[in-house]
Amino acid sequence: MNQTKAYAAQTPDTDLAPWTFEPREVGPHDVQIEILFCGVCHTDLHQIKNEWFPGMFPMVPGHEIVGRVAQVGAHVKNFAVGDLAGVGCLIDSCQHCVPCQEGEEHFCVEGATQTYNNPNRSGNPTYGGYASAIVVREEFVLHVSDKLDLAGVAPLLCAGITTYSPLRHWKVGHGHKLAVVGLGGLGHMAVKFGVAFGADVTVLSTSSAKEQDAKDLGAHHFVVTKDEAQLAAVRGSFDFILDTVAADHDIPLYLSLLKINGTHILLGVPPKPLEIPAFSLIVGRKSIAGSMIGGIAETQEMLNFCAEHNIVSDVEVIDIKDITHAFERMVKGDVRYRFAIDMATL
């Protein structure tokens, strides 16, 4: 089989650079996708730098993948050569445990296989979307509409489903007041979905400079959390808070903004354990919860919803040779709101 071109980190201390690897053979149930665009997620940088756990090197990151089907196995039923297709954070699971049977493959009891930096069912490392092609089991390949900008679709495979899933799970919509903390890659999608679902959406930010951006995305209100008067005006007012921030921040402050029976939903992963005084929860019977991506069926539902409502991520398309600079900008928050790599530049 032809070598697959990619960009890989050889160690946690080296920048991504060109690399090639031998892809696995296309089996009877597999789909091979020629990658057209791959979104850049902060998770990619966390994993390259071993910030969460020891990685498998060389590492080819990328789990926001959109491309065109180049080859299908003999038993593939739902994809044909030439179809547009997507791959998100998962490429396999046991498919027989209760979560898998209920469409929650990301909570697979035996452990779902991640798109990269993870051993596959044969024990070999998986390689992600910063590459020319990927081979995935049909059950984990998603249909992508030709109605939408493909570069903007790519981040939907992580940032999109990560915000869509909790809003659907908690049935957020008409009659609810939703606050979104953080207006980055996740936050801007939370605003778009919250508005599309009919909620009254407020963006909570430390920076007043983001107000016009929030309004342009459809947010109904904007609150600067460093302004005590603005905070006082919204205390006890939200049904749900969707928290996308991955840095350390004052969770009890946000809990004070919830109504009785309100729910604070964590999507970001701060580096330190949370400190939450019991009274922040028991006064008002408030809840703090978490959510992580979504199952394959729900991800397809999200992609279909986006095609119907013309929703994509706001992206800046980059050349893959500029990925290190893009990482630096991403850390500084200098992107509105997601980078997408044009894989034709590989």
VOPAGU-2260 file (C-alpha; in pm, 1 decimal, decimal comma):
REM VOPAGU-2260
SITE   aa  ch    i         X         Y         Z
SITE  MET   A    0       0,0       0,0       0,0
SITE  ASN   A    1     113,4     355,6     -66,2
SITE  GLN   A    2     270,5     547,5     218,0
SITE  THR   A    3      46,0     801,7     390,4
SITE  LYS   A    4     190,3    1151,4     413,0
SITE  ALA   A    5     144,7    1326,3     746,9
SITE  TYR   A    6     275,2    1577,5     997,6
SITE  ALA   A    7     389,4    1418,0    1322,9
SITE  ALA   A    8     554,1    1501,0    1654,3
SITE  GLN   A    9     845,8    1266,8    1712,9
SITE  THR   A   10     870,0    1356,3    2082,8
SITE  PRO   A   11     686,2    1590,3    2324,1
SITE  ASP   A   12     968,3    1840,7    2278,3
SITE  THR   A   13     970,7    1862,6    1898,6
SITE  ASP   A   14     748,9    2055,1    1659,0
SITE  LEU   A   15     528,5    1878,1    1409,9
SITE  ALA   A   16     713,8    1794,9    1089,3
SITE  PRO   A   17     659,2    1590,6     771,3
SITE  TRP   A   18     647,1    1214,3     824,9
SITE  THR   A   19     513,7     911,1     640,9
SITE  PHE   A   20     365,7     589,2     770,5
SITE  GLU   A   21     225,5     262,8     638,9
SITE  PRO   A   22    -154,6     268,7     671,2
SITE  ARG   A   23    -344,8     -44,7     760,9
SITE  GLU   A   24    -506,3    -240,4     483,0
SITE  VAL   A   25    -866,6    -156,0     394,9
SITE  GLY   A   26   -1063,0    -445,6     543,8
SITE  PRO   A   27   -1408,2    -567,2     435,5
SITE  HIS   A   28   -1585,8    -328,0     673,8
SITE  ASP   A   29   -1349,2     -31,9     631,1
SITE  VAL   A   30   -1370,1     302,6     454,9
SITE  GLN   A   31   -1059,5     484,3     333,7
SITE  ILE   A   32   -1098,2     862,4     324,2
SITE  GLU   A   33    -883,4    1111,3     137,2
SITE  ILE   A   34    -863,5    1396,0     388,9
SITE  LEU   A   35    -953,6    1741,6     258,3
SITE  PHE   A   36    -965,1    1944,6     581,6
SITE  CYS   A   37    -874,8    1879,4     943,6
SITE  GLY   A   38    -967,6    2108,6    1230,4
SITE  VAL   A   39    -711,5    2208,1    1492,2
SITE  CYS   A   40    -827,9    2135,2    1847,7
SITE  HIS   A   41    -652,5    2241,2    2167,9
SITE  THR   A   42    -661,0    1872,4    2257,8
SITE  ASP   A   43    -407,8    1815,0    1979,1
SITE  LEU   A   44    -155,9    2035,4    2157,0
SITE  HIS   A   45    -231,2    1886,2    2499,7
SITE  GLN   A   46    -157,9    1538,7    2366,5
SITE  ILE   A   47     149,8    1629,3    2165,2
SITE  LYS   A   48     301,1    1788,6    2476,5
SITE  ASN   A   49     210,0    1495,4    2708,6
SITE  GLU   A   50       7,1    1733,3    2925,4
SITE  TRP   A   51    -261,5    1477,8    3006,5
SITE  PHE   A   52     -86,1    1139,7    2988,3
SITE  PRO   A   53     215,7     977,2    2819,2
SITE  GLY   A   54     171,5     977,3    2443,7
SITE  MET   A   55     248,4     731,3    2167,6
SITE  PHE   A   56     519,1     872,6    1941,3
SITE  PRO   A   57     554,8     949,5    1657,9
SITE  MET   A   58     213,0    1113,4    1700,3
SITE  VAL   A   59      -8,8    1232,3    1415,5
SITE  PRO   A   60    -284,9    1443,7    1575,9
SITE  GLY   A   61    -620,8    1552,1    1437,7
SITE  HIS   A   62    -977,0    1438,0    1511,0
SITE  GLU   A   63   -1188,7    1686,1    1314,4
SITE  ILE   A   64   -1166,7    1520,8     974,8
SITE  VAL   A   65   -1359,1    1584,8     653,9
SITE  GLY   A   66   -1277,7    1421,2     324,6
SITE  ARG   A   67   -1389,2    1212,4      31,0
SITE  VAL   A   68   -1421,8     835,2      22,5
SITE  ALA   A   69   -1139,2     685,1    -184,0
SITE  GLN   A   70   -1195,8     312,7    -122,7
SITE  VAL   A   71   -1448,9      89,4      52,4
SITE  GLY   A   72   -1433,0    -267,2     177,0
SITE  ALA   A   73   -1639,0    -545,7      21,9
SITE  HIS   A   74   -1901,7    -542,6     299,2
SITE  VAL   A   75   -1944,1    -165,4     333,1
SITE  LYS   A   76   -2311,2     -75,1     280,1
SITE  ASN   A   77   -2357,3     295,1     346,0
SITE  PHE   A   78   -2064,9     461,7     168,5
SITE  ALA   A   79   -1940,8     464,5    -186,7
SITE  VAL   A   80   -1628,0     597,2    -353,2
SITE  GLY   A   81   -1667,4     971,3    -404,7
SITE  ASP   A   82   -1895,9    1033,0    -106,2
SITE  LEU   A   83   -1813,6    1313,6     134,5
SITE  ALA   A   84   -1741,3    1174,8     480,5
SITE  GLY   A   85   -1625,8    1278,2     825,9
SITE  VAL   A   86   -1443,6    1123,8    1120,6
SITE  GLY   A   87   -1447,7    1263,5    1472,2
SITE  CYS   A   88   -1280,5    1165,5    1797,9
SITE  LEU   A   89   -1360,8     793,3    1778,9
SITE  ILE   A   90   -1273,9     525,4    1524,5
SITE  ASP   A   91   -1381,0     208,8    1709,3
SITE  SER   A   92   -1534,0      62,9    2026,2
SITE  CYS   A   93   -1633,8    -281,2    2153,8
SITE  GLN   A   94   -1982,1    -227,1    2002,8
SITE  HIS   A   95   -2144,8    -476,8    2242,4
SITE  CYS   A   96   -2143,3    -316,9    2590,1
SITE  VAL   A   97   -2450,1    -130,6    2716,6
SITE  PRO   A   98   -2322,3     221,2    2632,7
SITE  CYS   A   99   -2227,5     110,7    2279,7
SITE  GLN   A  100   -2565,2     -54,5    2229,3
SITE  GLU   A  101   -2733,5     267,2    2344,0
SITE  GLY   A  102   -2537,3     483,6    2100,2
SITE  GLU   A  103   -2291,1     612,6    2359,8
SITE  GLU   A  104   -1974,6     466,2    2208,2
SITE  HIS   A  105   -1762,9     738,6    2366,6
SITE  PHE   A  106   -1846,5     581,5    2704,6
SITE  CYS   A  107   -1757,7     227,8    2590,9
SITE  VAL   A  108   -1695,3       7,5    2896,5
SITE  GLU   A  109   -1395,7    -156,5    2729,0
SITE  GLY   A  110   -1265,0     181,0    2613,6
SITE  ALA   A  111   -1335,1     346,8    2280,7
SITE  THR   A  112   -1047,6     370,6    2034,6
SITE  GLN   A  113    -947,2     732,5    1990,1
SITE  THR   A  114    -867,1     864,4    1644,4
SITE  TYR   A  115    -502,5     917,9    1734,8
SITE  ASN   A  116    -255,1     858,9    2017,3
SITE  ASN   A  117    -431,6     537,7    2114,4
SITE  PRO   A  118    -376,4     166,8    2050,6
SITE  ASN   A  119    -629,1      17,0    1811,5
SITE  ARG   A  120    -790,8    -323,1    1863,1
SITE  SER   A  121    -474,8    -486,5    1726,3
SITE  GLY   A  122    -249,5    -292,1    1961,9
SITE  ASN   A  123    -101,1     -66,7    1694,4
SITE  PRO   A  124    -100,3     313,0    1737,4
SITE  THR   A  125    -371,4     516,2    1568,1
SITE  TYR   A  126    -281,5     815,1    1353,0
SITE  GLY   A  127    -510,7    1112,4    1306,7
SITE  GLY   A  128    -618,0    1370,3    1055,0
SITE  TYR   A  129    -299,8    1570,9     999,9
SITE  ALA   A  130    -247,0    1326,5     715,3
SITE  SER   A  131    -341,2    1261,4     355,5
SITE  ALA   A  132    -574,4     969,9     434,0
SITE  ILE   A  133    -730,9     761,1     710,1
SITE  VAL   A  134    -888,3     413,5     725,3
SITE  VAL   A  135   -1186,4     371,9     961,1
SITE  ARG   A  136   -1455,0     111,2    1026,4
SITE  GLU   A  137   -1777,8     202,2     848,0
SITE  GLU   A  138   -1972,0     228,3    1175,9
SITE  PHE   A  139   -1755,8     525,1    1279,3
SITE  VAL   A  140   -1768,1     716,8     951,4
SITE  LEU   A  141   -2017,9    1002,4     919,5
SITE  HIS   A  142   -2206,7    1140,1     621,8
SITE  VAL   A  143   -2125,4    1501,9     536,7
SITE  SER   A  144   -2356,7    1727,0     336,4
SITE  ASP   A  145   -2232,8    1899,7      24,0
SITE  LYS   A  146   -2445,6    2203,8     118,8
SITE  LEU   A  147   -2191,3    2337,3     367,0
SITE  ASP   A  148   -1837,8    2476,0     351,9
SITE  LEU   A  149   -1620,8    2172,2     422,0
SITE  ALA   A  150   -1352,8    2366,4     610,4
SITE  GLY   A  151   -1623,3    2494,8     846,7
SITE  VAL   A  152   -1769,0    2145,7     885,4
SITE  ALA   A  153   -1442,3    1991,2    1009,4
SITE  PRO   A  154   -1453,4    2141,8    1364,3
SITE  LEU   A  155   -1811,8    2023,3    1402,5
SITE  LEU   A  156   -1665,5    1675,0    1452,5
SITE  CYS   A  157   -1534,5    1783,4    1795,9
SITE  ALA   A  158   -1624,6    2142,0    1888,9
SITE  GLY   A  159   -1967,6    2096,7    1734,8
SITE  ILE   A  160   -2070,8    1769,9    1895,6
SITE  THR   A  161   -1910,8    1865,4    2228,4
SITE  THR   A  162   -2155,3    2156,2    2259,1
SITE  TYR   A  163   -2453,3    2005,0    2075,8
SITE  SER   A  164   -2465,1    1690,4    2291,3
SITE  PRO   A  165   -2513,7    1851,7    2636,3
SITE  LEU   A  166   -2767,9    2098,9    2502,6
SITE  ARG   A  167   -2969,5    1808,7    2363,7
SITE  HIS   A  168   -2917,6    1590,1    2671,4
SITE  TRP   A  169   -3048,2    1860,2    2908,0
SITE  LYS   A  170   -3316,5    1955,9    2653,3
SITE  VAL   A  171   -3210,3    2319,3    2645,9
SITE  GLY   A  172   -3438,3    2531,0    2430,2
SITE  HIS   A  173   -3736,8    2762,1    2431,0
SITE  GLY   A  174   -3808,3    2912,5    2771,6
SITE  HIS   A  175   -3455,5    2851,3    2903,7
SITE  LYS   A  176   -3191,0    3107,3    2986,8
SITE  LEU   A  177   -2851,6    2971,1    2881,3
SITE  ALA   A  178   -2514,7    3125,8    2966,6
SITE  VAL   A  179   -2198,9    3034,1    2776,7
SITE  VAL   A  180   -1864,8    3080,7    2952,3
SITE  GLY   A  181   -1578,1    3140,4    2711,4
SITE  LEU   A  182   -1609,1    3250,9    2349,3
SITE  GLY   A  183   -1356,4    3028,9    2174,8
SITE  GLY   A  184   -1378,1    2722,8    1952,5
SITE  LEU   A  185   -1632,5    2553,0    2177,2
SITE  GLY   A  186   -1805,0    2865,3    2303,6
SITE  HIS   A  187   -1889,1    3008,0    1963,7
SITE  MET   A  188   -2054,3    2678,2    1866,6
SITE  ALA   A  189   -2246,9    2674,3    2197,3
SITE  VAL   A  190   -2386,3    3017,5    2111,4
SITE  LYS   A  191   -2489,4    2908,4    1762,8
SITE  PHE   A  192   -2662,1    2591,9    1884,2
SITE  GLY   A  193   -2821,9    2759,3    2185,4
SITE  VAL   A  194   -2976,2    3025,1    1963,3
SITE  ALA   A  195   -3085,0    2766,0    1704,4
SITE  PHE   A  196   -3258,1    2564,5    1978,9
SITE  GLY   A  197   -3453,3    2871,4    2089,4
SITE  ALA   A  198   -3281,9    2949,4    2419,6
SITE  ASP   A  199   -3216,0    3301,1    2547,7
SITE  VAL   A  200   -2834,9    3309,4    2524,0
SITE  THR   A  201   -2591,0    3517,9    2726,8
SITE  VAL   A  202   -2213,4    3511,7    2683,7
SITE  LEU   A  203   -2013,8    3548,8    3006,6
SITE  SER   A  204   -1662,5    3679,5    2943,0
SITE  THR   A  205   -1378,4    3848,9    3125,0
SITE  SER   A  206   -1320,0    4069,0    2819,5
SITE  SER   A  207   -1555,1    4345,7    2705,4
SITE  ALA   A  208   -1378,1    4334,9    2367,7
SITE  LYS   A  209   -1570,2    4019,6    2276,6
SITE  GLU   A  210   -1917,1    4174,5    2306,9
SITE  GLN   A  211   -1965,9    4257,8    1940,5
SITE  ASP   A  212   -1837,6    3915,0    1837,1
SITE  ALA   A  213   -2086,6    3749,8    2072,8
SITE  LYS   A  214   -2372,6    3955,6    1930,9
SITE  ASP   A  215   -2260,4    3881,5    1573,4
SITE  LEU   A  216   -2280,7    3509,8    1654,3
SITE  GLY   A  217   -2639,0    3553,7    1770,7
SITE  ALA   A  218   -2603,8    3594,0    2148,6
SITE  HIS   A  219   -2885,9    3796,5    2298,1
SITE  HIS   A  220   -2687,1    3934,3    2593,1
SITE  PHE   A  221   -2326,5    3984,8    2704,8
SITE  VAL   A  222   -2193,3    4011,6    3059,5
SITE  VAL   A  223   -1842,4    4115,1    3161,5
SITE  THR   A  224   -1770,6    3898,8    3465,0
SITE  LYS   A  225   -1517,2    4147,5    3603,8
SITE  ASP   A  226   -1791,0    4410,4    3630,8
SITE  GLU   A  227   -1965,2    4368,1    3967,0
SITE  ALA   A  228   -2271,5    4564,3    3859,3
SITE  GLN   A  229   -2322,7    4346,5    3552,9
SITE  LEU   A  230   -2275,0    4030,8    3761,1
SITE  ALA   A  231   -2522,4    4145,5    4023,2
SITE  ALA   A  232   -2782,4    4198,9    3753,5
SITE  VAL   A  233   -2771,3    3832,7    3643,7
SITE  ARG   A  234   -2729,3    3651,9    3978,1
SITE  GLY   A  235   -2975,9    3368,5    4011,4
SITE  SER   A  236   -3098,9    3409,6    3653,9
SITE  PHE   A  237   -2974,4    3118,1    3440,6
SITE  ASP   A  238   -3126,2    2773,8    3396,2
SITE  PHE   A  239   -2804,2    2636,1    3246,2
SITE  ILE   A  240   -2442,5    2742,2    3217,5
SITE  LEU   A  241   -2227,8    2578,4    2950,5
SITE  ASP   A  242   -1867,0    2618,2    3064,0
SITE  THR   A  243   -1609,5    2579,9    2785,8
SITE  VAL   A  244   -1305,8    2719,3    2971,3
SITE  ALA   A  245   -1003,0    2491,2    3011,8
SITE  ALA   A  246    -807,2    2726,1    3240,7
SITE  ASP   A  247    -852,0    2758,9    3616,7
SITE  HIS   A  248   -1152,8    2980,3    3696,9
SITE  ASP   A  249   -1396,3    3062,0    3975,2
SITE  ILE   A  250   -1668,1    2796,1    3952,0
SITE  PRO   A  251   -1855,4    2914,9    4267,4
SITE  LEU   A  252   -1895,1    3256,9    4105,9
SITE  TYR   A  253   -2076,5    3099,5    3812,3
SITE  LEU   A  254   -2285,2    2876,6    4038,1
SITE  SER   A  255   -2416,0    3194,9    4201,3
SITE  LEU   A  256   -2560,8    3295,8    3864,8
SITE  LEU   A  257   -2782,5    2987,1    3841,0
SITE  LYS   A  258   -3150,6    2977,4    3927,6
SITE  ILE   A  259   -3281,6    2729,8    4182,7
SITE  ASN   A  260   -3235,1    2381,6    4030,4
SITE  GLY   A  261   -2993,7    2525,7    3774,6
SITE  THR   A  262   -2716,1    2319,8    3616,7
SITE  HIS   A  263   -2354,1    2414,6    3544,4
SITE  ILE   A  264   -2216,5    2190,0    3268,0
SITE  LEU   A  265   -1840,0    2150,4    3234,9
SITE  LEU   A  266   -1692,2    2097,6    2889,4
SITE  GLY   A  267   -1344,6    2238,6    2944,2
SITE  VAL   A  268   -1081,4    2048,8    3142,9
SITE  PRO   A  269    -895,8    2281,3    3383,7
SITE  PRO   A  270    -551,0    2154,0    3486,4
SITE  LYS   A  271    -627,7    2153,2    3861,0
SITE  PRO   A  272    -911,0    1984,6    4053,7
SITE  LEU   A  273   -1211,1    2208,8    4108,6
SITE  GLU   A  274   -1269,5    2371,1    4447,5
SITE  ILE   A  275   -1643,3    2396,2    4509,3
SITE  PRO   A  276   -1781,1    2488,6    4852,8
SITE  ALA   A  277   -2079,8    2271,1    4943,7
SITE  PHE   A  278   -2296,9    2574,8    5006,5
SITE  SER   A  279   -2253,6    2675,5    4639,8
SITE  LEU   A  280   -2457,1    2367,8    4552,1
SITE  ILE   A  281   -2692,8    2300,8    4839,5
SITE  VAL   A  282   -2827,6    2655,8    4852,0
SITE  GLY   A  283   -3058,6    2648,8    4551,7
SITE  ARG   A  284   -3033,9    2273,6    4488,4
SITE  LYS   A  285   -2788,6    2339,4    4206,7
SITE  SER   A  286   -2604,1    2078,6    4004,9
SITE  ILE   A  287   -2262,7    2062,4    3845,4
SITE  ALA   A  288   -2222,7    1816,7    3561,1
SITE  GLY   A  289   -1990,6    1730,0    3275,8
SITE  SER   A  290   -2019,5    1620,5    2916,2
SITE  MET   A  291   -1778,9    1478,9    2657,1
SITE  ILE   A  292   -1833,2    1471,1    2278,8
SITE  GLY   A  293   -2121,4    1239,1    2177,7
SITE  GLY   A  294   -2201,3     904,0    2022,2
SITE  ILE   A  295   -2190,8     832,2    1650,5
SITE  ALA   A  296   -2567,9     851,8    1594,8
SITE  GLU   A  297   -2587,9    1182,1    1781,4
SITE  THR   A  298   -2292,0    1318,6    1586,9
SITE  GLN   A  299   -2469,7    1232,0    1262,6
SITE  GLU   A  300   -2784,5    1398,3    1398,4
SITE  MET   A  301   -2577,5    1709,2    1469,8
SITE  LEU   A  302   -2429,8    1713,7    1118,1
SITE  ASN   A  303   -2777,6    1677,4     968,5
SITE  PHE   A  304   -2908,4    1959,9    1189,9
SITE  CYS   A  305   -2620,6    2182,6    1078,0
SITE  ALA   A  306   -2689,3    2108,3     711,2
SITE  GLU   A  307   -3057,6    2192,2     760,7
SITE  HIS   A  308   -2987,8    2516,2     948,6
SITE  ASN   A  309   -2670,1    2625,4     765,3
SITE  ILE   A  310   -2450,0    2606,0    1074,8
SITE  VAL   A  311   -2072,1    2565,4    1051,4
SITE  SER   A  312   -1776,5    2662,9    1263,5
SITE  ASP   A  313   -1611,2    2998,1    1195,0
SITE  VAL   A  314   -1267,1    2900,4    1070,0
SITE  GLU   A  315    -937,5    3035,9     948,5
SITE  VAL   A  316    -797,0    2799,4     685,7
SITE  ILE   A  317    -422,6    2743,7     714,0
SITE  ASP   A  318    -137,7    2571,3     534,0
SITE  ILE   A  319     -10,3    2273,0     730,2
SITE  LYS   A  320     342,9    2412,8     729,3
SITE  ASP   A  321     208,6    2690,6     954,9
SITE  ILE   A  322      75,4    2454,2    1222,4
SITE  THR   A  323     332,8    2545,7    1489,3
SITE  HIS   A  324     249,3    2914,4    1453,3
SITE  ALA   A  325    -120,6    2826,0    1461,8
SITE  PHE   A  326     -68,4    2642,3    1792,3
SITE  GLU   A  327     102,4    2952,2    1934,8
SITE  ARG   A  328    -187,4    3170,7    1825,9
SITE  MET   A  329    -441,5    2920,9    1959,5
SITE  VAL   A  330    -282,6    2930,9    2305,6
SITE  LYS   A  331    -310,8    3310,8    2299,1
SITE  GLY   A  332    -674,4    3294,2    2189,1
SITE  ASP   A  333    -578,4    3465,6    1863,8
SITE  VAL   A  334    -822,6    3286,8    1633,8
SITE  ARG   A  335   -1189,0    3337,9    1547,3
SITE  TYR   A  336   -1268,2    3066,6    1626,5
SITE  ARG   A  337   -1103,7    2754,3    1492,3
SITE  PHE   A  338    -818,4    2672,3    1257,2
SITE  ALA   A  339    -881,0    2426,2     975,7
SITE  ILE   A  340    -589,8    2278,9     783,1
SITE  ASP   A  341    -621,5    2258,2     406,1
SITE  MET   A  342    -473,9    1912,3     357,2
SITE  ALA   A  343    -402,4    1985,5      -9,0
SITE  THR   A  344    -102,7    2178,5     130,9
SITE  LEU   A  345      49,2    1859,4     279,8
